[in-house]
Amino acid sequence: MAKVSTNISIDAETKKKAQALLADFGMDLSTAVNVFLKQMIYEEAFPFAIARDTPNAVTLAAMDEAKEMRRHPERYKSYNDVDQMMEDILGEV
């Protein structure tokens, strides 16, 4: 397959550290980028998890609601029976 050149911008310190690590693996930066891209194509996704360091607004609201429910359980209905819960949610089952 024909090779093509691609220019990418990398922070100088990041490049230096990556090249040092890759040298220990016996490969150069170009090979590492190719490995990454091929793995991404194979998995049809990033080959590692990408996540926020902090929860988004919906998750924060759910966490606040859970804390509130623990602080004031008397304000919330709880269930010991799934059938009863489903009946309350859906009506007569």
C-alpha beads as a LAMMPS data file, in Angstrom:
LAMMPS data file: protein, C-alpha beads

93 atoms
92 bonds

1 atom types
1 bond types

-500.0 500.0 xlo xhi
-500.0 500.0 ylo yhi
-500.0 500.0 zlo zhi

Masses

1 110.0

Atoms # bond

1 1 1 0.000 0.000 0.000
2 1 1 1.324 3.452 -0.888
3 1 1 2.505 5.621 1.983
4 1 1 1.458 9.262 2.323
5 1 1 2.923 11.962 4.517
6 1 1 0.733 13.616 7.105
7 1 1 1.638 16.596 9.245
8 1 1 0.405 16.699 12.811
9 1 1 1.084 19.226 15.546
10 1 1 2.365 17.875 18.851
11 1 1 3.553 19.699 21.930
12 1 1 7.379 19.508 21.916
13 1 1 7.603 17.980 25.402
14 1 1 4.928 15.400 24.607
15 1 1 6.759 14.409 21.426
16 1 1 10.086 14.109 23.258
17 1 1 8.618 11.909 26.007
18 1 1 6.691 9.771 23.529
19 1 1 9.776 9.243 21.370
20 1 1 11.808 8.176 24.400
21 1 1 9.156 5.667 25.461
22 1 1 8.664 4.380 21.934
23 1 1 12.406 3.881 21.549
24 1 1 12.194 1.448 24.492
25 1 1 9.543 -0.430 22.505
26 1 1 11.757 -0.425 19.426
27 1 1 9.540 1.788 17.311
28 1 1 9.350 5.344 16.103
29 1 1 6.535 7.866 16.327
30 1 1 5.333 7.167 12.796
31 1 1 4.975 3.455 13.544
32 1 1 3.124 4.195 16.789
33 1 1 0.671 6.502 15.017
34 1 1 0.065 3.806 12.397
35 1 1 -0.521 1.194 15.103
36 1 1 -2.986 3.552 16.805
37 1 1 -4.883 4.289 13.574
38 1 1 -5.049 0.625 12.540
39 1 1 -6.344 -0.379 15.966
40 1 1 -8.906 2.423 15.835
41 1 1 -10.112 1.185 12.436
42 1 1 -10.229 -2.422 13.697
43 1 1 -12.272 -1.500 16.781
44 1 1 -14.253 1.225 14.986
45 1 1 -13.605 3.347 18.074
46 1 1 -10.766 4.826 20.060
47 1 1 -8.703 1.899 21.352
48 1 1 -8.909 3.280 24.888
49 1 1 -11.528 4.922 27.064
50 1 1 -12.044 8.648 26.773
51 1 1 -13.870 10.072 29.753
52 1 1 -14.425 13.341 31.510
53 1 1 -12.578 13.984 34.734
54 1 1 -15.801 15.338 36.203
55 1 1 -19.386 14.129 35.794
56 1 1 -21.675 16.029 33.431
57 1 1 -24.706 18.018 34.612
58 1 1 -27.140 15.094 34.323
59 1 1 -24.900 12.818 36.378
60 1 1 -24.334 15.516 39.002
61 1 1 -28.104 16.009 39.311
62 1 1 -28.614 12.248 39.735
63 1 1 -25.880 12.148 42.394
64 1 1 -27.533 15.046 44.251
65 1 1 -30.892 13.265 44.055
66 1 1 -29.380 10.067 45.468
67 1 1 -27.831 12.014 48.370
68 1 1 -31.186 13.663 49.055
69 1 1 -32.910 10.278 49.063
70 1 1 -30.386 8.923 51.577
71 1 1 -30.781 11.978 53.819
72 1 1 -34.594 11.865 53.778
73 1 1 -35.737 8.315 53.018
74 1 1 -39.139 9.050 54.562
75 1 1 -39.934 11.340 51.602
76 1 1 -39.475 8.552 49.063
77 1 1 -41.261 5.279 48.482
78 1 1 -39.093 2.167 48.500
79 1 1 -39.880 -1.355 47.383
80 1 1 -39.047 -4.855 48.501
81 1 1 -41.064 -6.349 45.666
82 1 1 -40.340 -5.722 41.976
83 1 1 -43.897 -6.624 40.973
84 1 1 -45.302 -3.949 43.307
85 1 1 -42.867 -1.381 41.926
86 1 1 -43.822 -2.243 38.334
87 1 1 -47.506 -2.020 39.229
88 1 1 -46.963 1.475 40.643
89 1 1 -45.006 2.515 37.572
90 1 1 -47.200 0.958 34.884
91 1 1 -50.527 0.610 36.644
92 1 1 -52.269 -2.752 36.944
93 1 1 -50.051 -5.468 35.407

Bonds

1 1 1 2
2 1 2 3
3 1 3 4
4 1 4 5
5 1 5 6
6 1 6 7
7 1 7 8
8 1 8 9
9 1 9 10
10 1 10 11
11 1 11 12
12 1 12 13
13 1 13 14
14 1 14 15
15 1 15 16
16 1 16 17
17 1 17 18
18 1 18 19
19 1 19 20
20 1 20 21
21 1 21 22
22 1 22 23
23 1 23 24
24 1 24 25
25 1 25 26
26 1 26 27
27 1 27 28
28 1 28 29
29 1 29 30
30 1 30 31
31 1 31 32
32 1 32 33
33 1 33 34
34 1 34 35
35 1 35 36
36 1 36 37
37 1 37 38
38 1 38 39
39 1 39 40
40 1 40 41
41 1 41 42
42 1 42 43
43 1 43 44
44 1 44 45
45 1 45 46
46 1 46 47
47 1 47 48
48 1 48 49
49 1 49 50
50 1 50 51
51 1 51 52
52 1 52 53
53 1 53 54
54 1 54 55
55 1 55 56
56 1 56 57
57 1 57 58
58 1 58 59
59 1 59 60
60 1 60 61
61 1 61 62
62 1 62 63
63 1 63 64
64 1 64 65
65 1 65 66
66 1 66 67
67 1 67 68
68 1 68 69
69 1 69 70
70 1 70 71
71 1 71 72
72 1 72 73
73 1 73 74
74 1 74 75
75 1 75 76
76 1 76 77
77 1 77 78
78 1 78 79
79 1 79 80
80 1 80 81
81 1 81 82
82 1 82 83
83 1 83 84
84 1 84 85
85 1 85 86
86 1 86 87
87 1 87 88
88 1 88 89
89 1 89 90
90 1 90 91
91 1 91 92
92 1 92 93
